Amino acid sequence: MTAKRIAIIQGHPDPDEQRFCPAIANNAYADGARSESHQIKIIDTAQIEFTILRTQHEFEQGAISESIRQAQDIIQ
């Protein structure tokens, strides 16, 4: 089997790692993939800082935060 690069996007808004969604993403999903020698990157949306877009201009011309850019790099 060829090792794959896997991005796990964990979207629970509460950053508490004891919550069900973070626990299953960080443990069951990630550990299962690692056990097959896959490379894992986890995007935890509760840890991402971003500005809420309010206008079309902000969407098209606004600055992208570093945490959003890092998530984009992982997904690509």
C-alpha positions as CSV (number, residue, x, y, z in Angstrom):
1,M,0.0,0.0,0.0
2,T,1.3,3.5,-0.9
3,A,1.4,6.0,1.9
4,K,-1.1,8.9,1.5
5,R,-1.2,12.4,2.7
6,I,-4.4,12.9,4.7
7,A,-6.0,16.1,6.0
8,I,-8.5,15.7,8.8
9,I,-10.7,18.7,9.2
10,Q,-12.1,18.8,12.7
11,G,-14.9,21.4,12.8
12,H,-16.3,21.4,16.4
13,P,-16.3,25.0,17.6
14,D,-15.3,24.1,21.2
15,P,-11.5,23.7,21.5
16,D,-11.7,21.3,24.4
17,E,-9.9,18.2,23.3
18,Q,-12.1,16.1,25.5
19,R,-15.2,16.7,23.3
20,F,-16.3,13.9,21.1
21,C,-15.4,15.3,17.7
22,P,-11.8,16.4,18.6
23,A,-11.2,13.2,20.5
24,I,-12.3,11.0,17.6
25,A,-10.4,13.1,15.0
26,N,-7.2,13.2,17.1
27,N,-7.3,9.6,18.2
28,A,-9.4,7.2,16.1
29,Y,-9.1,8.8,12.7
30,A,-5.5,10.0,13.0
31,D,-4.2,6.9,14.8
32,G,-5.9,4.6,12.3
33,A,-4.3,6.5,9.3
34,R,-0.9,6.6,11.0
35,S,-1.1,2.8,11.7
36,E,-1.1,2.5,7.9
37,S,1.9,4.8,7.6
38,H,-0.1,7.7,6.1
39,Q,1.1,11.3,6.7
40,I,-1.6,13.2,8.8
41,K,-2.3,16.9,9.1
42,I,-5.2,18.0,11.3
43,I,-7.0,21.3,10.7
44,D,-8.8,22.3,14.0
45,T,-11.2,25.0,13.0
46,A,-11.7,26.1,16.7
47,Q,-8.0,27.1,16.6
48,I,-8.2,29.1,13.4
49,E,-8.3,32.9,13.7
50,F,-10.1,34.7,10.9
51,T,-12.0,37.9,10.2
52,I,-15.7,37.5,9.2
53,L,-16.2,38.7,5.7
54,R,-19.0,41.3,5.5
55,T,-18.7,42.6,1.9
56,Q,-17.9,41.4,-1.6
57,H,-14.8,43.6,-1.6
58,E,-13.5,42.0,1.6
59,F,-14.0,38.5,-0.1
60,E,-12.1,39.6,-3.2
61,Q,-9.5,41.9,-1.8
62,G,-9.2,41.2,2.0
63,A,-6.1,39.9,3.7
64,I,-6.0,36.2,4.5
65,S,-4.9,35.3,8.0
66,E,-1.8,33.1,8.5
67,S,-3.9,30.4,10.1
68,I,-6.3,30.3,7.0
69,R,-3.3,30.2,4.7
70,Q,-1.8,27.3,6.6
71,A,-5.1,25.4,6.3
72,Q,-5.2,26.1,2.6
73,D,-1.7,24.7,2.2
74,I,-2.6,21.6,4.0
75,I,-5.7,21.0,1.9
76,Q,-3.8,21.6,-1.4
